[in-house]
Amino acid sequence: MVIPSRTSRFIIAIDGPSGAGKSTVARTLAKHLHYVYIDTGAMYRAVALRAKERGVSEADEEALARLAASLRITFAAASEEPESCVTGKM
């Protein structure tokens, strides 16, 4: 198998309904291609949690966008299941 250089790698997105196995397929594919698996669902939940903590309305798109831009979401791949951490302020 040829592994592309770091600068020529693609970003792969998988879309579908909840419970369809997207994360399972994504983790398997990332491992096979030697890619980093990023759990975008965890990113969404991190923003939602911070919005709830700060009382930001789900209807206030501008405030949610500012909040999301102010957060630093990181992933640690210390095990098979990456852990996410969110910090930031608004």
WOHU-V418630 format. One record per backbone hydrogen bond with DSSP energy under -0.5 kcal/mol. NH is the residue of the N-H (numbers start at 0). CO is the residue of the C=O. If there is no record, write none. Layout:
BEGIN
nh/co
NH/CO
NH/CO
END
This chain:
BEGIN
nh/co
2/0
3/1
7/4
8/5
11/9
12/10
19/16
24/20
25/21
26/22
27/23
28/24
29/25
30/26
31/27
32/28
33/29
33/30
34/29
37/35
38/36
39/37
41/38
42/38
43/39
44/40
45/41
46/42
47/43
48/44
49/45
50/46
51/47
52/48
53/49
54/50
54/51
55/50
59/56
60/58
63/59
64/60
65/61
66/62
67/63
68/64
69/65
69/66
70/66
70/67
71/86
72/70
73/71
73/84
75/82
76/74
77/75
81/79
82/75
84/73
86/71
88/69
END
